[in-house]
Amino acid sequence: MIQTLSSPPCLSSSKSLNQTNTKSQPVTTTHQFKRQAIKSITLFTIGTLFSILLDHISISQHQQLHTSQYHTSRYQHTTTTTTTPKTSPFLLGLTSLLIGTISTHLNTTLRTPQPETPHLLRFLSAILGTLLLTQKLSSQAEHANQAVGGGGGGGVNLNASVCVLTLACGIWGLFDGSFGGGVAGVCVAGVFGGFGTGGGGGGEGGEGTSIDTSAQQLADLQDLLNKVENWTTLAVSIFQLFLLGLVIYLEYRVYLTLKRVFSPVNVSLFSMILFNSLGLNLFDSIPLTADIPTFLNYFYAAIVSSTFYEISLIFYSWSRGYPVIKAILPSWTLPTLRIYIALYILAICSQNGTLIALEIVAFTSDPVDVPTYKLLKTSYNNLYQIAASLFLAFDIFVLLCYTWYVTVTSHHGDSALVKRLTMLSWFGVVSCVWFVGWQACGLVQYYVPGIPVVDRAYLNIVFNLAPLLNGFVQIGMKWVLFVGREAVEGSVKSGESAGRGGKRGRVSLDTWRFGFGSGQQTGSEGTVKSASGRKSLRESKG
């Protein structure tokens, strides 16, 4: 509770206050030292673990690239001696420790005026690190291709590791709260991204080969990578469902109604986590040696799960953004947006239905109907681009609404409702930026020609595991909004008590609970100014 002094303190009070601060200074210094030590150790551990994980994935993909190219050119009598990418987890852990040490001093120097700015900058540093990852991996593929062709170098793995380290620092920023963490993350990604650990050279042309990997070993390697993705997704999804269930249980204890439990936001978020894990595990668990009916059954189940995930994602985006959109746009635009969402769902269902038909033609018709297959393939590609463009346009539209509210409308008031909408908008900005990067990974790896095999493999890993990060962001937003519910309820109750004797109506709490209710207004006749200061919310009888 902040206390304000109506008159300057007396001299004796100042002396006693100075004495108190002097006595508590050693304790404060010791506390800061312990906090900095724990923070440095945590950062060092995060950087080391991320680098080791990526190094193992990089080595596996490096071996897979050379194995596949060997099987395509084994009759050309080429020598393919190569070296795997070098690892440097200690250097990356030291870099992470450097970021944690500099961030405190940068935060003191820059003196960030708004608490929301560090969150945005830290997530921007994470996105920049991921984008830099996709750009720098081309050099690794180039060296690998030169090595397979009879000359060239090995992998450049430090670039990718530092970029993923930047992503880890962006996530760590949620617990740090310093502006310097974002600045240091971008700087380190830019500086260290231009350097890498060099690889070994390639062999000269001649008789025979130095790679003795068989096709069965290649299949085992791919199966190992699929298992890593499956178990990671399964474990993280179970943990996310546990966290979501815990927050929903706390909501139920507070409000004592099942309507909060089965709200649109809760149902759509639960469906997102469930169907993402189910779809990825079904798709990667398809037996390579299975017969055609078994393969198609796994494939159909994976496609259906993926369809439900994308539908749940659009419903969740609409439910979360509804309060901000309704506070900014006129009411006549809402039916248009609902029609737009219906068109997107139709495009998604048509796209996945075409994909199922494509697999049926490819596996069940003997011989394959080539004209029909080409027609279905072209239709699928067009529908995929249409669906991605529709969702991308909707995502940009919601991002503009969030940005408009944060930069313009939120400055018109300091009430708890305005702060709650502002917090929702900041989380919405992060979600929208995540979706752009997620869709970019999917579009680039399939529709941009000339991408090396290693780059496609990395983009596929990022595309498959990115929804896990989004799940943590949404659960974190739900928890933050739940913790801050008391201030909003107190603000609304005070508005209700002030408007009982006058002409002002009442605003239902369901309008502002963002997932704890249906997002609709209830009450009696009358209008009341919304959090933006520009809208009037009509109320119906409750």
Secondary structure, DSSP 8 states (H G I E B T S, - for coil): -----SS---HHHHHHHHHHHHHHHHHHHHHHHHHHHHHHHHHHHHHHHHHHHHHHHHHHHHHHHHHHHHHHSGGG------------HHHHHHHHHHHHHHHHHHHHHHT-S-THHHHHHHHHHHHHHHHHHHHHHHHHHHHHHHHHTT------HHHHHHHHHHHHHHHHHHHH--HHHHHHHHHHHHHHTT------------SS-S----HHHHHHHHHHHHHHHHHHHHHHHHHHHHHHHHHHHHHHHHH--HHHHT-HHHHHHHHHHHHHHHHHHHHHT--TT--HHHHHHHHHHHHHHHHHHHHHHHHHHHHHHHHHHHHHS-TTHHHHHHHHHHHHHHHHHHHHHHHHHHHHHHHHSSS--HHHHHHHHHHHHHHHHHHHHHHHHHHHHHHHHHHHHHHTGGGG--SHHHHHHHHHHHHHHHHHHHHHHHHHHHHHHHHSTT--HHHHHHHHHHHHHHHHHHHHHHHHHHHHHHHTHHHHHHHHHHHHHHHSSSS-----GGGTSSSSS-S----SS---B-TTSS-B------
